[in-house]
Amino acid sequence: MEPQEHVAGLKAEIEHELSSFFEAKTGSIQDGTVRTIAELVRDYTLRGGKRIRPILLVLGHDLFEGHDENVVKASISIEISQSYFLIQDDIMDQSPMRRGMPSFHVELYDKFFSGEKDGKRLAESIGVIASDLAESYCHQVLFESGISDKQANIGDSELSSIFEVTGNGQLIDVFSPFQKEFKTNDLIRLHLWKTARYTVQGPLVMGARMSLREKNLDQLSYFGNLAGVAFQIYDDVLGLFGEQGEIGKSIKSDVNEGKRTLLMLKAIENSSESDARFISDCLRSGNVSDDEFNRLKHIVESSGSLDYSTNLVEKLNRRAKEYLSEVDGNPEIKKILSWVSDFIIRRKN
Amino acid sequence: MEPQEHVAGLKAEIEHELSSFFEAKTGSIQDGTVRTIAELVRDYTLRGGKRIRPILLVLGHDLFEGHDENVVKASISIEISQSYFLIQDDIMDQSPMRRGMPSFHVELYDKFFSGEKDGKRLAESIGVIASDLAESYCHQVLFESGISDKQANIGDSELSSIFEVTGNGQLIDVFSPFQKEFKTNDLIRLHLWKTARYTVQGPLVMGARMSLREKNLDQLSYFGNLAGVAFQIYDDVLGLFGEQGEIGKSIKSDVNEGKRTLLMLKAIENSSESDARFISDCLRSGNVSDDEFNRLKHIVESSGSLDYSTNLVEKLNRRAKEYLSEVDGNPEIKKILSWVSDFIIRRKN
């Protein structure tokens, strides 16, 4: 089977398990209010997404042990955690859109609190509670998946560690505008903590350890970290140069949120003083015009910053695959992982 | 040994484990920002508190199995969860104080964001992230405590379920002002979900199940639920009639937060139309004067509502102890649990 077909098969299995979990969960809730919120978490989670994280978890397991339906059931924990993170992230960044639709707290506001006194605060409070509920579901699916006590323990311990590291990354991210210096190194560390851990390295290692026969965890981790940082840098490129209709958010939103991406840091570093000041002003503006946005993109290109990012993505990907080649696991699965690491830096959304 | 001494001994063990955990945790963090926040979570958790929850967890275990240091280590998970809940609760309720000191997000604001643009939002965002970190610590202590895989699994599964039910209670609480009718029954259910589960019933059953030899879980649950509801109703009495210096928050704060306690519901139900309207106005005011506050307390007393609450607390406590007497566990520990259930409705703070 071609890697693409194998991955599509895994994705279908994962979608099925996600639907089953949420069907059972929402079906078991008596209280109307609680059920409504659980249904919104379900819809938000099922809204789409590439399911890269649970796919990597299952592949991590299947590197060292035969495919196991119970591990697929357990793998959705890391996909539900995505809802936990994204709901909170959008509240903190005040992002109005996610995956081409209103972000969770905005949907809550529109549905329940539109025009109410303190409506915005109430919607954000319910958003945080809903994200916490999603977090509790992440743990529950592990215990209900049918994996052994030992596997569940390892899985849950990895999961908690992923949540801690990602939370630490969030801290750094929120504090970063208050740091005097925020350099490339700080940004790469942020990508390692806030993205690579819960997107690639964490799921992969969590799955591998759940096989109870894993080898070369270090190499797998290096692969995951490098591919994860590449994922984020490529994501930032998509966020600025992708197609509005495909990326699921406003093409200006990264800039309007003041996101200090590698594209921005390098463009500031390598352009004239006035262009550098223009970039900083755009990142502080919160609402750039079309002309400003186009000038910004032009500076990012002409300063060589875009090339720097895309070259780095390629280099990280190559280096990641070198580490992968050293892993003593199922060669078929290694081929698929290699395909996935290419996919995440070629995708359109 | 007298129950009081036994409980004091457990409390000392728990304080020791809490300190050790946070010492190891903060000591292991390299990044300055992350360490600062972890230290604030440590200080917040160590600031005081009755440690009723981990004490109940250990007693639940010791009902059926010999005292085990590893279970004490694991028990602090439920105390750390208190920080997770309180930090978020104070943000959602906009409470300025907790345990006689600034609440967590207010401390963050004063320390890092005072006068900054969007400082309040930033402090609240960091507060939510810090609460999430505390939540990840809750799970971690279970895995690091030295209990068996099976015990850790049971513990973690109970913990996730406690978090879900408490979150559902929070949802009901935030939505309740938007409900047409909010009656005594709704309030009792709220107390069961938002308080009893994570304060009494949950820790007790979690500990009992971690003994792997538990019996009469139903009776234990009834005991925990009844004692937990009594705890909350008594807490609301303390919140209105306690001593300002002892309860760790402004004596007016429950009223100013518009908390619809049993005291308020029953006073509205059993007083004249004008008094009832006065109470509702106070709960909506957000800032009652001393005179208004005293008139409010007077109505609660003269309407018989205070007596209703204190009688109900006694009745719930008696009924709880009847269920406890049916549990086939260590008689010494049963005596201590009975003492604890008396203590939580006689305490001063």
Interface residues (C-beta under 8 A of the other chain):
Chain A: D31 T33 V34 I37 Q88 I91 M92 F112 E116 L122 S125 I126 V128 I129 A130 D132 L133 E135 S136 Y137 H139 Q140 F143 D149 K150 A152 N153 D156 S157 L159 S160 S161 F163 E164 G167 N168 Q170 L171 I172 V174 F175 F178
Chain B: D31 T33 V34 I37 Q88 I91 M92 F112 E116 L122 S125 I126 V128 I129 A130 D132 L133 E135 S136 Y137 H139 Q140 F143 D149 K150 A152 N153 D156 S157 L159 S160 S161 F163 E164 G167 N168 Q170 L171 I172 V174 F175 F178
